[in-house]
């Protein structure tokens, strides 16, 4: 099994460009979608549920042609009642085929996800095929090194680097990410590119990175989809993605594709590897069926009526009952042992 796709958005997760990226990811998955939205990057905000909920509402509208379940994961802070180490809070991640993290603070996300159950489950689910989507602050946090945006341009700290969650270390790659690459909110008076810190301070940050680091700059309303099955990266959106190697810049416009090996020699880790704790793999691989994945009493009753209709050779009634069962989200499968209700 190939790892799932990973999408990175420079901004605009609820914009037209973001919607198109979500649709592209959903088409690849094909079946019913179960989306988990992690609150962690915004966990310090009093309205973190609403911040993430807006993304969930957008997905429900944009992906309404798919069977869609959205779970918000309130894994807000280590050592709290909403801890990323709480198995009950983390549980919906076990079933998600799309996992999203977005707005908030990059350094807060790193502090409260690093070495947690939630982050280990995210990595494990990705290796087993789940799609990951990162936007805004989360895009920065999952890199090898993070840009402490707010600390530099809001608080006034000196330019420095912070160790990130380093997602691509699992693949032997050393990659960092900068969203809002081409931001121009400052107009002619202030350079707010490179995620608001400007080109000069970005050059300082770049000089602090190890020589083997690749920095991916994502323009606003532009995304990058990394597909390990095909070995390719695809640029989507309105602008371009920049690849900075030893502070030298290369650009890939929207619509272009390039090999993942552009970032360096990589390997796909074995799905169940020792770098993720054994108890996490046990939790992920042996997750019990969700209650909603069991047939409802109504579906079971209709199935029993259909079975009797088949005994009576009332094929018209049998077909009608089958259609009613389908409308409840189940498919009837006739076997030698009798009929079974399965999820399509």
VENTAJO-V730312 format. One record per pair of residues at least 24 apart in sequence whose C-alpha atoms are under 10 Angstrom apart, sorted by the first residue. I is the first residue (numbers start at 1). J is the second residue. Records with the same first field share a line. If there is no record, write none. Layout:
I->J  J
//
This chain:
1->127  128  129  229  270  271
2->126  127  128  129  130  227  228  229  230  268  269  270  271
3->123  124  125  126  127  128  129  130  131  132  227  228  229  268  269  270  271
4->28  29  97  98  125  126  127  128  129  130  131  132  226  227  228  229
5->29  98  126  127  129  130  131  132  133  225  226  227  228  229  230  233
6->98  99  100  126  130  131  132  133  134  224  225  226  227  228  233
7->100  131  132  133  134  135  139  223  224  225  226  227  233  234  235  236
8->102  132  133  134  135  136  138  139  140  177  178  179  216  218  222  223  224  225  226  235  236
9->102  133  134  135  136  138  139  178  179  180  217  218  219  220  221  222  223  224  225  236  237
10->134  135  136  137  139  140  177  178  179  180  181  182  183  195  216  217  218  219  220  221  222  223  224  237  239  240  241
11->102  103  134  135  136  137  139  179  180  181  183  218  219  220  221  222  223
12->135  136  180  220  221  222  223  237
13->55  58  59  102  103  133  134  135  136  220  221  222  223
14->54  55  56  57  58  59  62  221
15->58  221
16->62  221  237  238
17->220  221  222  223  236  237  238
18->58  59  62  135  221  222  223  236  237
19->58  59  61  62  63  237
20->62  63  223  236  237
21->133  222  223  224  225  235  236  237
22->59  62  63  98  133
23->59  62  63  65  66
24->225  236
25->98  131  132  133  225
26->63  66  97  98  131
27->63  66
28->131
29->97  98  129  130  131
30->66
31->66  67  68  97  344
32->65  66  67  68  69  97  343  344
33->63  66  67  68  69  70  95  96  97  98
34->66  67  68  69  70  71  92  93  95  96  97  98  99  130
35->59  60  68  69  70  71  72  92  93  95  96  97  98  99  100  130  131  132
36->69  70  71  72  73  90  92  93  94  95  96  97  98  99  100  101  132
37->70  71  72  73  74  75  92  93  96  98  99  100  101  102  133
38->71  72  73  74  75  76  84  90  93  99  100  101  102  118  138
39->72  73  74  75  76  77  84  100  101  102  103  104  109
40->73  74  75  76  77  78  82  83  84  101  102  103  104  105  106  108  109  110  111  112  113  118  138
41->75  76  77  101  102  103  104  105  106  107  108  109  110  111  112  113  136  137  138  141
42->74  75  76  77  101  102  103  104  105  106  108  109  137  138
43->74  75  76  77  82  103  104  105  108  109  112
44->76  77  104  105  108  109
45->76  104  105
48->74  76  103  104
49->73  74  76
51->102  103  104
52->100  101  102  103  104
55->100  101  102  103
56->100
67->329
69->96
70->96  98  99
71->95  96  99
72->100
73->99  100  118
75->112  113  118
76->108  109  112  113
77->108  109  111  112  113
78->111  112  113  114  116
79->112
83->112  113  116  117  118
84->112  113  114  115  116  117  118  119
85->112  113  115  116  117  118  119  120
86->116  117  118
87->117  118  283
89->118
90->117  118  119  121  122
91->118  121  283  284  287
92->290
93->118  119  121  122  125  130  284
94->118  121  122  124  125  130  283  284  285  286  287  288  290
95->125  130  284  287  288  289  290
96->122  125  126  130  131  132
97->125  126  128  129  130  131  132
98->122  125  126  129  130  131  132  133
99->125  126  130  131  132  133  134
100->131  132  133  134  135  138
101->132  133  134  135  136  137  138  139  141  142
102->133  134  135  136  137  138  139  140  141
103->134  135  136  137  138  139
104->135  136  137  138
105->136  137  138  140  141  148  149  150  151
106->136  137  138  139  140  141  142  143  146  147  148  149  150  162  164  165
107->137  138  140  141  146  147  148  149  150  151  162  163  164  165
108->137  138  141  148
109->137  138  140  141  142  164  165
110->138  140  141  142  143  146  162  163  164  165  166
111->141  163  164  165
113->141  142  165
114->141  142  164  165  166
115->165  276
117->276  277  279  280
118->280
119->165  167  276
120->275  276  277  280  281  284
121->276  277  280  281  283  284
122->167  284
123->167  170  271  276
124->271  272  273  276  277  280  281  283  284  285
125->271  281  284  285
126->271
127->170  268  269  270  271  272  273
128->270  271  272  284  285
129->229  271
131->226  227
132->225  226
133->223  224  225
134->223
135->179  223
136->177  178  179  180  195  218  220
137->177  178  179  195
138->165  177  179
139->176  177  178  179  216  218
140->164  165  166  176  177  178  179  195  216
141->165  166  167  176  177  178
142->166  167  168  175  176  177
143->167  168  169  174  175  176  177  178  213  214  215  216
144->168  169  173  174  175  176  177  209  213  214  215
145->174  175  176  177  209  210  213  215
146->175  176  177  178  205
147->176  177  178  194  195  197  202  205  206
148->197  205
149->178  194  195  196  197
150->195  196  197
152->196  197  201
153->192  195  196  197  198  201
154->196  197
158->201  204  205
159->197  201  202  203  204  205  206  208
160->201  202  204  205  206  207  208  209
161->204  205  206  208  209
168->266
169->266  267
170->266  267  268  269  270  273  275  276
171->265  266  267  268  269  270
172->264  265  266  267  268  269
173->212  213  214  260  261  263  264  265  266  267
174->210  211  212  213  214  215  263  264  266
175->212  213  214  215  216  243  244  245  263  264
176->209  213  214  215  216  217  243  244
177->214  215  216  217  218  242  243  244
178->202  215  216  217  218  219  242
179->216  217  218  219  220  221  222  223  241
180->217  218  219  220  221  222
181->216  217  218  219  220  222  240  241  242
182->217  218  219  220  239  240  241
183->219  220
184->220
193->219
194->218  219
195->219  220
202->247
203->247
205->247
206->244  245  246  247
207->246  247
209->246  247
210->246
211->245  246  247
212->245  246  263  264
213->244  245  246  247  263  264
214->243  244  245  246  247  248  262  263  264
215->242  243  244  245  246  247  248  249  263
216->241  242  243  244  245  249  250  251  263
217->241  242  243  244  249  250  251
218->242  243
219->253
222->253  254
223->254
224->252  254  257
225->257
226->257  258  259  260
227->259  260
228->259  260  267  268
229->268
230->259  260
231->258  259  260  261
232->257  258  259  260  261  262
233->257  258  259  260  261  262
234->258  259  260
293->329  330  342  343
294->330  341  342  343
295->325  328  329  330  341  342  343
296->328  329  330
298->324  325  328
299->324  325  326  327  328  329  330  331  332  341
300->325  340  341
301->325
303->331  332  339  340  341
304->339
306->332  339
307->334  338  339
//
